[in-house]
Amino acid sequence: MRIDKLDYKILFELDRDSRLPITDLAKKVRLSKDSVIYRIKRMETQGIILTYETYANSGKLGYINARINLRLQNTTLAIENEINKYILNQKFVTFFASVEGDIDLIIFVMVKSVNELNLFYNDLVSRYGNYINNKELGVYSKVIHFSRNYLVNEKSRSSFSFVSSDDKIDLDKLDYDLLQILSKNARTSIVDISKRLSISVKTASNRIKKLKEKQIITGSTISLDLDKLGVLYYKVCIDLKELNNDMTKKLDSFFASHPNVVYRDYVVCGHDCEVEIEVFKASELRTFINDVKDKFSNVIKDYSILHYYKLHRLSQQLLLER
């Protein structure tokens, strides 16, 4: 599938801010508005651009963020498809992937209570326990999304956090309705939002501004079909010889500056450092690992690699519809 440098520039800018107006986007990539619109429509039609996502601080919405890692056993393709279908039917599952490595499935859930998590966990095990060899539960305190600088030759990076342990903030129905619209399509215009909610353009604009000021809306990006871009998606989990705040900060600084790191995950009962990277070639993953080992070999105890070979879901959309 033909993608040129200008397409990558457009994807990069939309990844940083998927609500970026076409006029501003055209200036950034130095193309006419019509040309930018044409290229975006083409990438949508080709299925490269899947969705435009607005991300909310789930902690401030009153959600607990957790993951369940599963290692399967004695399965057939039919059984695995049944398990996948069951998981995808759960609206609180906002990320779900099949992986290669020490585990087979990663399930990310945003639940309103420990009881809700417990009910799902117990139901999953009661239904498919015979096919589960091992299971791990972890709780997220924060996830940072970094801009995909590997798409272009750009040094400055942007980022936003869409998972947090912050205390809940009470919102009214209008705020939730607005978040639902933006979660389905971050590029929905202010005019369209005002019409759908029967409010003025000024009210819609002010509401969005306040949600950003309160750090409830933390950012917007695009969901891409990485396979069609020829991009490989990995997770690197690192365990340290001992937890040291200064060293963790140095590692975080390294990750934040690396163009291929797209997510930094902070997980209670997880690994000391967890990052997700996207590369065009497997050799780039090896270069990344070698670079980490060269710079931090004195503190790294062990590491493991997971390959996300099928992404079933990555969206807060269903979460906000509940």
Residue pairs with C-beta under 8 A, 6 or more apart in sequence:
1 46
1 48
1 228
1 229
3 43
3 48
3 229
5 152
6 29
6 31
6 39
7 39
7 43
8 151
8 152
9 28
9 29
9 151
9 152
10 25
10 29
10 36
10 39
10 40
10 43
11 43
11 48
11 49
11 148
11 151
11 222
11 224
12 147
12 148
12 149
12 151
12 152
12 154
13 20
13 25
13 28
13 29
14 20
14 25
14 40
14 49
14 52
14 221
14 222
15 147
15 148
15 151
15 221
15 222
15 224
16 147
16 158
16 221
17 158
17 219
17 220
17 221
18 52
18 53
18 54
18 186
18 187
18 220
18 221
18 222
19 52
19 54
19 186
19 187
19 220
20 28
22 33
22 36
22 37
23 33
25 36
26 32
26 33
26 35
26 36
29 36
31 39
40 49
43 49
46 228
47 225
47 228
48 224
48 225
48 228
48 229
49 222
49 223
49 224
50 222
50 223
50 224
50 225
51 184
51 185
51 222
51 223
51 315
51 317
52 185
52 186
52 187
52 220
52 221
52 222
52 223
53 183
53 186
53 220
53 221
53 222
53 223
53 315
53 316
53 317
54 179
54 182
54 183
54 186
54 217
54 219
54 220
54 316
55 145
55 160
55 162
55 217
55 218
55 219
55 220
55 221
55 316
56 162
56 179
56 183
56 216
56 217
56 218
56 316
56 320
57 161
57 162
57 163
57 164
57 166
57 215
57 216
57 217
57 218
58 65
58 110
58 162
58 163
58 164
58 316
58 319
59 65
59 163
59 164
59 165
59 166
59 167
59 168
60 164
60 166
60 167
60 168
60 169
60 214
60 215
60 216
61 168
61 169
61 171
61 216
62 112
62 168
63 110
63 111
63 112
63 319
64 110
64 111
64 112
64 113
64 114
64 117
64 139
65 108
65 109
65 110
65 139
65 140
65 141
65 143
65 163
66 108
66 109
66 111
66 117
66 137
66 138
66 139
66 140
67 95
67 106
67 107
67 108
67 109
67 137
67 138
67 140
67 267
67 270
68 106
68 107
68 109
68 121
68 124
68 135
68 136
68 137
69 103
69 105
69 106
69 107
69 135
69 136
69 137
69 138
70 103
70 104
70 105
70 107
70 132
70 134
70 135
71 102
71 103
71 104
71 132
71 133
71 134
71 135
72 80
72 83
72 104
72 105
72 131
72 132
72 133
73 131
73 132
73 133
74 130
74 131
75 83
75 131
79 128
79 131
83 105
83 128
83 131
84 96
84 98
84 105
84 312
86 124
86 127
86 128
87 93
87 96
87 105
87 107
87 124
87 312
88 96
88 312
88 313
90 109
90 120
91 318
91 319
91 321
91 322
92 109
92 110
92 111
92 116
92 120
92 318
92 319
92 322
93 107
93 108
93 109
93 313
93 318
94 108
94 109
94 110
94 313
94 314
94 315
94 316
94 318
94 319
95 106
95 107
95 108
95 313
95 314
96 105
96 106
96 107
96 108
96 311
96 312
96 313
97 105
97 106
97 308
97 310
97 311
97 312
98 104
98 105
98 308
98 309
98 310
98 312
99 105
99 106
99 235
99 306
99 307
99 308
99 309
100 306
100 307
100 309
101 304
101 305
101 306
101 307
102 304
102 306
103 134
103 136
103 306
106 306
106 308
108 140
109 117
109 120
110 316
110 319
111 117
111 120
121 137
125 132
125 135
136 269
137 269
138 267
138 268
138 269
138 270
139 267
139 268
139 269
140 163
140 265
140 266
140 267
140 268
141 163
141 164
141 165
141 266
141 267
141 268
142 161
142 163
142 164
142 165
142 265
142 266
143 161
143 162
143 163
143 263
143 264
143 265
143 266
144 159
144 160
144 161
144 256
144 263
144 264
145 159
145 160
145 161
145 162
145 219
145 221
145 262
145 263
146 157
146 158
146 159
146 255
146 256
146 261
146 262
146 263
146 264
147 154
147 157
147 158
147 159
148 259
148 262
148 278
149 155
149 157
149 259
150 259
150 260
150 278
150 279
150 280
157 256
157 257
157 259
159 256
160 218
160 219
161 218
162 218
162 219
162 316
166 215
169 214
169 216
171 179
171 216
174 197
174 199
174 207
175 207
175 211
175 216
176 320
177 197
178 193
178 197
178 204
178 207
178 208
178 211
179 211
179 216
179 217
179 320
180 320
180 321
181 188
181 193
181 196
181 197
182 188
182 193
182 208
182 217
182 220
183 315
183 316
183 317
183 319
183 320
183 321
184 317
186 220
186 221
190 201
190 204
190 205
190 208
191 201
193 204
193 208
194 200
194 201
194 203
194 204
197 204
199 207
208 217
211 217
223 314
223 315
224 231
226 232
226 233
226 278
226 311
230 280
231 278
231 279
231 280
232 278
232 279
232 280
232 281
232 282
232 285
232 307
233 276
233 277
233 278
233 307
233 308
233 311
234 276
234 277
234 278
234 279
234 285
234 305
234 306
234 307
234 308
235 274
235 275
235 276
235 277
235 305
235 306
235 308
236 274
236 275
236 276
236 277
236 288
236 289
236 292
236 303
236 304
236 305
236 306
237 270
237 271
237 273
237 274
237 303
237 304
237 305
237 306
238 251
238 271
238 272
238 273
238 274
238 275
238 292
238 300
238 302
238 303
239 271
239 272
239 273
239 300
239 301
239 302
239 303
240 247
240 248
240 272
240 273
240 299
240 300
240 301
241 299
241 300
241 301
242 299
243 272
244 299
247 296
247 299
248 272
248 273
250 296
251 273
251 296
252 264
254 292
254 295
254 296
255 261
255 264
255 273
255 275
256 264
258 277
258 288
260 277
260 278
260 279
260 284
260 288
261 275
261 276
261 277
262 276
262 277
262 278
263 275
263 276
264 274
264 275
264 276
265 274
265 275
265 276
266 274
267 274
271 304
276 308
277 285
277 288
279 285
279 288
285 305
289 303
289 305
292 300
292 303
293 300
